[in-house]
Amino acid sequence: MALELLMILNWEGCLNGRDVGGLPSSDGRRIRFGALLRSDSHSRLTAEGTAAVRAVGLSRILDLRWAHETAQEPSPFTDDPVYRDAPLIAELAEQGTTMPDAYRTMLDDNQRQITDVFILLSDAPPGPLAVHCGAGRDRTGVLVALALSIAGVPPASIALDYALTEGCSGDTILRTLAHLDNRHGGVRAYLLKGGASHAQLGQVRDRLLS
């Protein structure tokens, strides 16, 4: 998987934005370009960056930050119909642990909440999806990893995308996915136990794959 296949987003004010299109699925297909976009907080977008995001024609923006974060640094899209305030985990959930233990704790302690946010990917109208947290690393990295796994992207390729974020090691997400296999029976079983339906998982897979 060549790094150049992953497209950096030209959203002025976002420092960690990219399109995960091009990643391979185990069935020989690839993630569609323009299907899933990930970034750091939109609150730092310039006027030009905000216009560039709107020009994409997003069908849904999931803001994974906590309430105190969105209050302090509101999204410029708060009043847009595509915007969803969707905290991925309970506040303070990952404090007191270190990576990748934090991700394992995040998943174990927030299964229903994470699954509820994942379902927002499945029921979005047709069009590109965007997800972000504060730095576009931890909460965004976990949700994107779940979505890519459901689409059949192998762990090594998920780790490649994750490692493109500054300061991140692909080993962190590989160990996180291994934890999901060992404790929860895999990503699919984890989300089903969290309340997602087979149809909803299929909808995410189908909208991401070319």
ABEGO torsion letter per residue (X at the ends): XBAAABBBBBBBGBABBBBABGBBBAAGBBBBBGABBBBBBAAABBAAAAAAAAAAGBABBBBABBAAAAAABBBAAAABAABBBBBABBBGAABGBBOAAAAAAAAAAAAAAAAAAAAAAAABBBEBBBBBBAAGAAAAAAAAAAAAAAAGBBAAAAAAAAAABBGBBAAAAAAAAAAAAAAAGEAAAAAAAAGBBAAAAAAAAAAABX
